[in-house]
Amino acid sequence: MTIKSPPPRETPTVILKEKEAYNFWLVLHRDFPRTERFGIGQRIENIFLDILESSFLCIYLQPETKIVLLGKIISKMDILKFFVQLAWESKIIPTEKHIILSSKLEEIGKMFGGWRKGLQSLNKDKTI
């Protein structure tokens, strides 16, 4: 993975939204029962952190590499949504909190999809 571009002057909106969702998650995670906190809660935590790390790295990559990494991030987002839903179905996350967190994750997923689609169209324009 070659990092060549300078850092952006402003933090991209998608990363700000991710941080907001993660902070919301931290509050929820603290209320998990002990066994679930170190089971599914820790798994959700790790996926969240992986997504945050990958998206931060993505800022600095070349467009071709960004497209690949964004595909991986989108897959991780789907896994994260699955585990959040599983925690809700297990009654670990209250319904009203699940609705809020799920809508945040859905919005972030759409932003990643748009970012990737934009890069793909730019890449396609360069090859024509």
Secondary structure by P-SEA (a helix, b strand, c coil): ccccccccccccaaaaaaaaaaaaaaaaaaaccaaaaacaaaaaaaaaaaaaaaaaaaaaccaaaaaaaaaaaaaaaaaaaaaaaaaaaaccccaaaaaaaaaaaaaaaaaaaaaaaaaaaaaaaaac
